[in-house]
Amino acid sequence: MAVRVASLRPSQPRPGGSALHGAPFGEDDGMTLPGHIINAAGTLTRLSGAPFAPGVADAMAAADAVSVDMVAFHAYAGAKIAAATGAESGLATAGASAGLLLAAAACLARDDVARMNALPGGRGPTEIVVARSHRNSYDHAARVAGATLVEVGLPDPTAEAGRRDVEPWEVAAALGPETAAVYFTATRATYDLLPAVVDVAHAQGVPVIVDAAAELPPAANLRRFISDGADLVAFSGGKVLGGPAGTGLLAGRRDLIASAALQCLDLDVHPADFAPPAGFIDMARYAGLPRHGVGRSAKLGKHEIAGLLAALDCFLSKTDADRHARWLAVCERVAEALEGATIAHAVDTDRIPVVELTFPDAASARARDADLRARPLPVHLGTDPFRPAVLSINPVCLREADIESLLAALSD
Ligand SMILES: *Cc1c(COP(=O)(O)O)cnc(C)c1O
């Protein structure tokens, strides 16, 4: 199905646009955007992520109006990311997953240019130690770089078999000459474990990579994992930050960020002409200039970097309370119109408030969810594998016009 989206036709030519390319969606009256849905499920990539934060679209258009040296632009973005996270350095990435790929590549190759060229193969440490309970579908990114995941600990709480999850001594026991890094998935349930895991890893000179893709809000998390000692931390740009869906932040140690950058930048240049700012990439550390690296296919364009930086600026200019109040207002409008709806996280400004609809059982929730997704304008609600009788309405991706459609669908 397709739905008319009149607003997609700009009435004015876009800044930086050109007659050469014509109107972005064609000249006919009424352009449709295939796949249009109402997203009340949150910032899911498969539902196209979050709306742009204010200023993002303009920043991307402004970036289109000029050409830039990508190394210089990346260095500037990296400094902004470092300032926002308290890390030594930073790198704009093509998403948190790309950030994790580059983080793994940096820990595998470090300063070794020959190893950069050889990844995902070559000689040298290949193991990345990870708690079984931290494994998830996104850790494939580390394997793409050439890492082998070594699992430790038992997720007894998830299996409902006991109370103990991974313990720092289990991580320590798995470290050895073949270890390139420890991989840590940050969730509210794991935050408190990070400092102890960092301690055992650093005791053996092993860096810690943190997947914090979806850990905003609270804004304090931009700094938290770096301050806890993590060596590289990956965030998504396309979730609550409101940047382009294909962007992310990688923050961390200067040498590892430089290695990550070298492995994703386009390096088709005479080696003598490659002169990045030393604070971003210190070429004195390397035997030479590598070829295009394992991260070259996770390339980021200037438009995405500009959009990401605008989103980061906007995020930093507001408080968690500002964002929470805006989302809560949407939740209240929706909850008021729906019988039996409740609002979760209505008070805790560290979290996203959501409207919850509780059904008699999982089967009826599932059936309702399927009906809503089968409408001419499909409506996607949030679902939770641990609470299958609950459907939720997450306000983050709801545009003003979506709220009417959502309420109409839910009252059908
Ligand atoms: C969303 C997510 C990712 C991937 O982030 P992208 O920016 O889409 O690449 C990785 N890890 C976790 C835990 C996530 O929630």
The ligand as a Tripos MOL2 file, in Angstrom:
@<TRIPOS>MOLECULE
LIG
   15    15     1     0     0
SMALL
NO_CHARGES

@<TRIPOS>ATOM
      1 C1         19.9730   -0.3150   17.8270 C.3       1 LIG1
      2 C2         21.0470   -1.1310   18.4240 C.ar      1 LIG1
      3 C3         22.2370   -1.3750   17.7230 C.ar      1 LIG1
      4 C4         22.4470   -0.9250   16.3060 C.3       1 LIG1
      5 O1         22.4470    0.4430   16.1580 O.3       1 LIG1
      6 P1         22.4570    1.1090   14.6900 P.3       1 LIG1
      7 O2         22.7010    2.5530   14.9620 O.co2     1 LIG1
      8 O3         21.1150    0.8220   14.1060 O.co2     1 LIG1
      9 O4         23.5320    0.4700   13.9150 O.co2     1 LIG1
     10 C5         23.2390   -2.0820   18.3570 C.ar      1 LIG1
     11 N1         23.0860   -2.5360   19.6140 N.ar      1 LIG1
     12 C6         21.9490   -2.3430   20.3190 C.ar      1 LIG1
     13 C7         21.8430   -2.8700   21.7090 C.3       1 LIG1
     14 C8         20.8850   -1.6300   19.7440 C.ar      1 LIG1
     15 O5         19.7580   -1.4220   20.4310 O.3       1 LIG1
@<TRIPOS>BOND
     1     1     2 1
     2     2     3 ar
     3     2    14 ar
     4     3     4 1
     5     3    10 ar
     6     4     5 1
     7     5     6 1
     8     6     7 2
     9     6     8 1
    10     6     9 1
    11    10    11 ar
    12    11    12 ar
    13    12    13 1
    14    12    14 ar
    15    14    15 1
@<TRIPOS>SUBSTRUCTURE
     1 LIG1         1 GROUP 0 **** ****
